[in-house]
């Protein structure tokens, strides 16, 4: 796993990571970018790599990265382009514009081609129980 949490990753860094993710020799399976101020612009750049058929990333942590509905839309588009790899996506402590950003991603959970098993959002980042059934999304804690 590559842990780049809290390292003040810039847009250039996001472009470089997208290039790594889309490389045909990429073996990166887990990436933790939590608590970086990526915002939607950084997530859009990363999504270019996630959408590549060469991307093999299985876990992506974007907790506290200032992602809103626009960033969720970029992620959903990337996962539609390459739905067979990502199994876990952590968007906890972000601002997906209410549930609308999460709805874009959770709609893909109904697609049998998507491998996404765990989608975290809201202010509680504890993992889902392995015995839980669909829709496999974790709502905010109350």
N, C-alpha and C positions, 0 to 999 in steps of 0.2 A: 504494500500500500504506500502511496505517496501522500505524505501529510504536508500540505502547504497552508494549513490553517493559520490565520492571523498574520500572514507575511506581507501584507500590503501589495498584493498582486495587482499589476496595472493592466491596461488594455493590451499592451504589447505582450505581457505575460500570458494573457488569455489567448492571443493569436498564436503564440508559440505552443501552448498546450493543445490548441485545436490542431495544429500541424502534427504534433506527436500522436494525437488520437487518430488522425486520418492516415498516418503512415502505415504502409503494408507490413512493416516489421514491428508495429506497436504490440507490446505485451502487457501494457498497463491494464490492470483489472479493477483496482480501487483507487479513488482519488478523493481526498478530503480538502476542500477549499473553504471550509467554514470560516466565518468571521473575517472575510475579506470584503471590501466594499466594491464588489463586482458590478452591482446594479444590473439593469436589463441589458445595457450595452455589452458588458463583459460576458453575460450569459449567452447573448446572441452570437458572439464570437466563438465561444466554447461549443455552441450547438452545431456550428459548421463541422467541427470534428466529430461530434456525437452522431451526426447523420451519415458519416462516411461508412461504406460497407466494410472498411478495414478496422473500424473501431471495435474493440473487444471489452470495453469498460463495463463492469458489472455493478459497481457501487459508486455513486456520486453523492458526496455530501456538500450541500450548499447552504447549510444552516447559518442564518444571520448575515446573508450576503446582499440584502436590500433588493431582493427579487420581487417584482410585481407581476401583474397579469401579462404584460408584454414579454417578460422573461419566460413565464410559464408557456406562453404561446410558442416561443422559439424552441423550448424544450420539447413540447408536444409535436411540433413539426419535425424536429430531428428524430424523435422516436418513431414517428410515422415512416420516415425515410429508411430507418434502420432499426426495426422493432425487436430484433432477436437477441439483443445483448444485455441491456440494462435491467438489472433485477431489483435494485434498491436505489431510491431517490429520496434524499433528505432535504426538504425545504422548510424545516422548522425555523421559527423566528425570522420570518420574512413577511412581506406585505403583498400577498397575491390578490389584492383588491377584493376582499371578502372571500367568498368561495368560488368566484368566477375563474380565477387562475387555476385553482385546484381542479375545477370541473373540467377544464380543457385536458388536463392530464388524466384524471380519473376516467374519462370517457374511453381512453385507450385501454383501460384495464378490462373492458368487455371484449376487446379484440383478441382472439385466440393467438394471433401472431406475436403479440407483445409478451415479453417475459417478465415485465415489472410485477414483482411480488409485494413490495413494500413501498408505500408513498407516505412520507412523514410531512406534516405541516402543522401550523399553529404554534403554540408555545410549550408543547410537551413533546420532547424528542425521544421518549422511551420507545423501544421497538415493539412491534405487534407480536402477539403470541403466535407461535408456529401453528397453533390449532385453529386460528381464526379463519373464517371463510370469506369469500368476496363480499363487499367490494374492495377489500384489502387496502383501504386508506385509513390513515389515522387522523381523526378529527382533533381540533383543539381541546385541551383539557378545560374543564369547567370548574 
